[in-house]
Amino acid sequence: MTAVSWAAYLLLGSGALLTLVRLALGPSLLDRVVATDTLLVIIAAGLAVHAALQRDPTVVPVLVVVSLLAFVGSVSVARYIGGMLIHSHLGTESPDAEPPAGETGESR
């Protein structure tokens, strides 16, 4: 192995370790989501570095799957959290929630 490959793997490993610390410590759900997405990006980068240094094209489909997983997971969580924030801002629990008894919205 060359010094460049050692440096690349060392930097990726230390980034993954720091990301795992952020994932464990939190403190909020969004911190953990960002840490998970960052960890998936580091894994994809590690696969890309391995494929480039070893000249191994068989890793590319796995790289594509990991990248898609990171993208779909981030978008899904962002939409879920965004929906929760919108509903909490409006003061409703869900858009289909019925009003409490006696509050039908009709005027007398």
N, C-alpha and C positions, 0 to 999 in steps of 0.2 A: 504494500500500500504506500501511496505517496503522502507527502505532508498535506497536500490539498484535500485528499480524501479523509485523512484523519481530522483535519480542521473542520470539514463539512459535517462529518458525523458527530464530532464533539459539540459543535454549535447546535445542531439539531437535537441532540440528546439533552443538552442543558436547557434548551428552550422547552422541550417536552416536560422535563422535570419541573421547571418553574410553572408551566401551565397546569400540571397536576396539583401543585401546591395551591394555585388560585382556584382550581376546581374543588379542592377539599375545603378551603377556607371560606369561599363564598364572598360576601355574606348574603347577597341577594340571588334570586333566581336568574336574573339577567347576567350577573357575573359568571355564574356557572354555565349558562348557555354560550356566552362569548368564549369562555375557556374551552368548552367542548368543541366549538367551531375552530378555535385556534389549534387545538390538538389534532383535529382532522386535517387541517392545512399542513401542519408539521409532518404528519404521517405521509401525506401526498408528496410533500417536498422530499422527504426521505426516500420514498419510492422512486421519484424522479432522479435524485442524485445517484441512487443505486443503479438505475437503468442506464444512466449516462456514463458512469464510471466503469461498469462492467460490460457495457455495450450489449445489454440484454433487453430485447424488445418485448419479451413475453410478460414483462411487468406492466406494460402500458394499459391493458384492459383493467387490471386491478386499480391502477391509478385513476382511470376514468370513473370507475365505480365509487371509489373513495371521494373523489371530487363531487360527483353527483349527490352522494349521501350528505356531504357537508352542505351543499347548496340547498337541497330540499329540506334538510333539517333546520337550517337557519331561517329560511323563508316561512316554514310552518310555525316555528316558535314565535317569530316576529308577528305573524298574523294573529296568532292566539293571544299573545300579550297585548297587541294593539287593540283587539276586540275587547279584552278585559278592561283596558284603560278607557275606551270609549264608553262602555256600559257603566263603569264606576263614575265617570264624569257626568253622565246624564242622570245618574241616580237610580238606574234600573239594573236589575240583575240579568235580564235577558230581554231581547226585543219582543218575545212572545209572552212575557209575563203579564198575568191579569192584575188589574188594580185591586188593592185591598177592599174588603167589604165596606160598602157605604161610599166609596169613591169611584163612581162610575163615570164621572166627567160630565154628566148631564146637569144643566142649570135648572133651577126651579122657578 
